[in-house]
Amino acid sequence: MNVLVVGGGGREHALVWKILQSPKVEKVFCAPGNGGISQIAECVDIEAINIRGLVAFAKKKKIGLTVVGPELPLTLGIVDRFQAKGLLIFGPDQKAAEIEGSKAFSKSFLSKYHIPTAEYQIFSEYEKAVQYINEKEPPFVLKTDGLALGKGVLVCSSRNEAYDGVDRIMRQKIFGDAGNRLVIEEFLDGEEVSILAVTDGEGMVLLPPAQDHKTIFEGDKGPNTGGMGAYSPAPAVQEKMVEMIRDKIFSPTIRGMKEEGRSYKGVLYAGLMMTREGPKVLEFNCRFGDPEIQAILPLIETDFVDLLMASVEGNVNALSLKIKNEAAVCVVMTSGGYPGSYEKGKIIHGLDKVESDVLVFHAGTKLKGKEMVTSGGRVLGVTAVETTIEKAVEKVYSAVGKITFDGAYYRRDIGHRALKK
């Protein structure tokens, strides 16, 4: 069959790469794609939020399965529109995608179904948010209610930082309308991990746990980004803990969503904090993590298209997932200045010097003539697979050192928590 992948980042490059390995697939299209994706699939000039255009394309090309990468088209109802036209599509419908689209909904849902999470309050008025900060002790975690490209979270170690954060989000609108409502949470201490479940609304398959590196600077310092690197599996999550997470977090979430009339199909991504009291939910996402999926997909031996179709067709429990007994590490290379302003159009050198068994997933690139140039903040996700995380770290940084472009930046400590263990 023909498959359409929606999106144009590193996550979508990894999805295209994995889907192409299935013998069930004849051709893969990607809308809009990027420079790297164009080398292995046919890119289509349709933006991910142009749902009408995507539906028309899928009908014209007789697409057998559409896979949605980013969260925005999911929250805008792309799944509902495709299903209304009889087209198979992987992902949650609009009502279910609200679990990521609204932090306020997500936190209220967690509270209602007694799923462990941080204490919180929701505010739509600036003055009341400030009053709450006056009454509580720092540190505070401020979260925009709406989508902010993974950057709408501020960790504030003092009241003054929190006052400034509330002002920037609710008055200065640094995240636009996403900050019309604000969630203020207690700060949870522990190690953060990402666990993704593929579900059909009843059964589920858990993918290998991963650990993202959200902040821009080494030592987990500085502002949040879309993700600076990831590795899988995460030693912070032992096998017995995975079963607890399945029973205490994923199962009640999937059951609760069904009870709410929001039956959840697709991938449910839980950002968890491993606290002394056990795992607690920091956030839910309704799509594959980026860059986590660049470290997870190389470890999956099962035909990935079988997994996607099992979710769409409702037979996930019949599937047995095979995982390699190896480790993968992904290092993200960014444009200088990211996550703030940055320049585009820088020529990327050295891609041809990278070892053939190292994966280079393109995020913000495009082809300009015969040159590959930068076109986004996160430019490349370089992934190495080895027998241990230590060996994968060594291998990936050897490859990253061969790639250059003007202003290139990357963290040199991806995997540091795993290496300490």
C-alpha positions, 0 to 999 in steps of 0.5 A, spaced: 500 500 500 501 507 499 503 510 506 502 518 507 506 521 513 504 528 515 509 533 518 516 535 516 521 534 522 526 529 525 520 525 528 517 524 521 524 522 517 524 517 522 517 514 521 518 514 514 525 510 514 521 505 519 515 504 515 519 503 508 522 497 511 515 494 511 514 489 505 507 491 505 509 498 503 509 500 496 511 507 496 511 513 502 509 520 501 511 525 506 507 532 507 511 537 507 517 533 508 524 536 508 531 535 505 533 529 508 526 525 507 526 527 500 532 522 499 528 516 501 520 518 499 516 523 495 515 530 499 508 533 497 508 541 498 502 540 503 502 543 510 501 539 516 495 543 518 492 543 511 487 538 512 482 539 506 488 538 502 491 532 505 484 529 505 484 530 497 491 528 496 490 521 500 483 520 496 487 521 489 493 517 491 489 511 494 493 512 500 492 505 504 494 509 511 496 516 513 500 517 519 500 523 523 507 526 526 505 533 529 500 534 535 497 540 531 493 537 526 491 532 531 488 537 535 485 540 529 481 534 527 485 531 522 483 524 524 475 525 524 476 528 517 479 522 514 475 517 517 469 521 515 471 520 508 473 512 509 480 513 509 485 509 514 489 514 519 493 513 525 492 517 531 487 520 536 481 523 534 480 531 536 476 529 542 481 524 545 487 529 542 485 534 547 489 530 552 495 534 549 491 540 546 489 542 553 494 542 560 488 544 564 483 538 561 489 533 562 490 535 569 483 535 571 482 528 567 488 525 572 485 528 578 478 525 576 481 518 575 486 518 581 492 518 576 498 520 580 501 527 578 503 533 581 498 538 585 496 544 581 491 550 580 489 552 573 488 560 572 485 564 567 486 571 571 493 574 572 492 577 579 489 570 581 495 567 579 500 572 582 496 571 589 497 563 589 504 564 588 504 569 594 501 563 598 505 557 596 513 556 597 517 555 591 519 552 586 514 553 581 512 549 575 508 554 570 505 551 564 501 554 558 494 550 557 495 550 550 500 548 545 507 551 545 511 547 541 514 543 547 517 550 550 511 552 554 514 550 561 517 554 566 521 552 572 521 557 577 526 556 583 524 563 586 517 567 587 520 573 583 522 568 577 515 565 578 512 573 578 516 574 571 514 567 568 506 569 569 507 576 567 511 573 560 506 568 559 499 571 561 501 579 559 506 579 554 503 573 551 510 570 549 507 563 547 501 567 544 494 564 546 497 558 548 498 562 555 490 564 556 490 559 561 496 557 566 497 551 570 501 552 576 504 546 579 508 543 585 515 542 583 517 534 582 523 532 584 526 526 580 528 523 574 524 524 568 522 519 563 518 518 556 514 512 555 509 511 549 504 506 548 500 504 542 493 503 543 487 501 540 482 504 545 482 497 549 489 494 549 496 497 548 503 495 547 508 499 551 515 501 547 522 501 550 522 507 555 526 513 553 529 519 556 529 526 553 534 532 554 529 538 554 534 544 556 538 547 551 545 547 555 549 541 558 547 539 565 540 540 564 540 548 564 537 553 560 530 554 557 526 548 554 527 546 547 523 541 543 528 536 545 536 536 544 537 529 544 534 522 547 536 515 548 533 508 549 532 504 553 532 508 560 535 505 566 531 509 570 525 505 569 526 497 571 522 492 568 518 491 574 516 499 574 514 498 567 508 494 569 506 499 575 506 504 570 502 500 565 497 498 571 497 505 575 497 510 569 496 507 562 490 502 563 486 507 567 488 513 562 485 509 556 479 506 560 478 513 563 478 516 556 473 511 553 468 513 559 469 520 557 466 518 550 474 520 548 476 513 546 483 513 545 487 510 538 494 512 536 500 513 541 499 515 548 506 518 550 506 519 558 512 524 560 513 521 567 517 523 573 520 518 577 519 520 584 520 517 591 513 516 591 513 512 585 512 515 577 507 521 577 505 524 570 508 530 568 504 531 561 501 527 556 502 527 549 498 525 543 503 523 538 510 520 538 516 524 542 521 528 538 527 526 539 525 520 543 522 516 537 529 517 533 532 513 539 526 508 539 524 506 532 531 503 531 530 498 537 523 495 534 524 489 530 517 488 529 514 490 522 512 497 524 506 498 519 503 491 523 503 495 529 500 502 526 495 498 523 493 494 529 491 500 533 487 503 527 483 496 526 483 494 533 487 488 535 493 491 538 492 485 544 494 480 538 500 483 536 507 481 539 512 486 540 520 484 538 525 489 541 532 488 540 537 487 546 541 494 544 541 501 546 540 507 541 542 514 542 540 520 538 544 527 539 540 533 536 544 538 532 541 545 532 542 552 529 546 557 533 541 561 537 536 556 538 531 556 541 531 563 540 532 567 533 537 563 528 539 564 521 537 559 516 540 557 509 547 554 512 550 549 508 551 542 511 558 539 510 560 532 512 554 528 511 557 523 506 563 522 512 558 519 517 559 511 518 553 507 514 551 504 520 549 511 523 542 514 522 542 521 520 534 524 521 533 530 518 529 535 522 530 542 519 533 542 512 532 543 505 535 541 498 538 548 495 540 545 488 545 540 490 547 542 497 543 540 503 542 547 507 539 548 514 531 551 514 529 550 522 532 550 529 533 543 530 537 541 524 539 534 525 538 528 529 544 523 529 542 516 532 547 510 533 545 503 535 550 499 539 550 493 545 550 499 550 549 506 551 556 507 553 558 505 546 552 508 543 554 515 546 561 514 543 559 512 536 554 517 535 559 523 538 564 520 533 559 521 527 556 528 530 564 531 529 564 529 522 558 534 520 559 541 520 555 548 518 555 555 520 553 556 528 552 548 529 550 547 536 549 540 540 549 538 547 555 534 549 552 530 555 546 526 552 546 520 556 549 523 562 544 520 567 544 513 564 552 513 564 552 515 571 548 508 572 
